[in-house]
Amino acid sequence: MTSGSGSVVIDLLSAQQITDFMIPSTNITSGFTTLKLEANTTNSWASPAYSVDLELYNNTYIGAKDINQSYRYWRFVVNDTNITTVNLGYCYIGDRLQLPGIDPSISLSYNTQTSTSFSVSQQVYSDTGVDYFSSEFEFPLITEYPVVIDGKQIATREDILEFWYFNKGATPIIIVIWDNNRDRFPPVFGLITQNQLEFSTDSTQAHYSMNLNFVETK
């Protein structure tokens, strides 16, 4: 998209229930004039059946959550008067897996692929690499039965296992660590980096716990 404005139409081929929309990388600024997600039964946009303003998180991610609408055609619309060319990363539109709460005492690991070596005379040589985030998340309370919190259905052990077999750590996902604080910690695009998913039961076998390892990709 050029001249700071334009739109992208997404045809899902049939009406599908959409929960979340997200673009994980953009040069759009906080001074935009229009940033919307629209939906319609046909590819005609004079009067779309659904429209929602999108949020810009930390000048990095564009998104809308809890959409809960079913349409075939979706359109992302932008008009940013501060830039001439709009750059966008991957676009995600679809459902979400609402995992149970994580153990709050997690370690947020920030890494770099930069490598440094020295010559025999102690002169330094560096290859500058990309920076990336990684972390291990512990989920201490996973149930076999559905639980609804704040109107959101929390994933059961079976839901998580179904996702695990489908994804296999091979397809990047967008992870939102603190859903109500996306400006402080924006969503991250990356992979689950483990080939084993282990559910541990408590002493009464009433619930499970598990760990997930995640690394940011570009």
HELIX and SHEET records of a PDB file:
HELIX    1   1 ARG A  157  ASN A  167  1                                  11    
SHEET    1   A 4 SER A   5  ILE A  18  0                                        
SHEET    2   A 4 GLN A  69  ASN A  79 -1                                        
SHEET    3   A 4 THR A  34  ASN A  40 -1                                        
SHEET    4   A 4 TYR A  50  ASP A  53 -1                                        
SHEET    1   B 4 GLU A  55  TYR A  57  0                                        
SHEET    2   B 4 TYR A  61  ALA A  64 -1                                        
SHEET    3   B 4 ASP A  20  ILE A  23 -1                                        
SHEET    4   B 4 TYR A  92  GLY A  94 -1                                        
SHEET    1   C 5 SER A 109  THR A 112  0                                        
SHEET    2   C 5 ASP A 131  ILE A 142 -1                                        
SHEET    3   C 5 TYR A 208  GLU A 216 -1                                        
SHEET    4   C 5 VAL A 188  ILE A 192 -1                                        
SHEET    5   C 5 ILE A 173  ILE A 175 -1                                        
SHEET    1   D 4 SER A 109  THR A 112  0                                        
SHEET    2   D 4 ASP A 131  ILE A 142 -1                                        
SHEET    3   D 4 TYR A 208  GLU A 216 -1                                        
SHEET    4   D 4 SER A 200  THR A 201 -1                                        
SHEET    1   E 2 SER A 115  PHE A 118  0                                        
SHEET    2   E 2 VAL A 124  ASP A 127 -1                                        
SHEET    1   F 2 VAL A 147  ILE A 149  0                                        
SHEET    2   F 2 LYS A 152  ILE A 154 -1                                        
END                                                                             
